[in-house]
Amino acid sequence: MPQNKDRYAFWTKYKRFASTEILLYVIMIVGIILGIIIFG
């Protein structure tokens, strides 16, 4: 049972930062595309 509680706690913590991580990945992808367009 403690393992399941740890898993649920992990997912609740992950959901809090999931949106910010998605935003960071989107910004990185956009930056790479812009870099290819500018330097390409």
N, C-alpha and C positions, 0 to 999 in steps of 0.2 A: 504493500500500500504506500509506503513513503516514496517509493520510486515514482508511482503515478502522480503523487502530489508534486514532486519535483518537476516532472514533465509539464504538468499544468502551469506551474509557476513560470517555467521557462517560456512556454508559449505566451502567457500573458505579458511577460517582459518583452518578448520578441515583437508582439503586435504593437507595442508602444513605439518601438523604433523602426518598424517595418516601413511606415510611410516616409520617414526621413531617409531611409536607405534607398527606397525607390526613387525619391527625388534626386539623391546624389548620383545614382546610376544614370538617370535621365540626363542630368547636367553633364556628366562625363561623356555620354554618347553624343550629345549635341556638340560639346566642345571638340570631340574628335572629328566629327563631320565638318564643322566649321574650319578646323585646322586643315583638313584635306582640301577643302574648297579654296581656302586662302593660299596655302603653299603649293597646291596642285595646279 
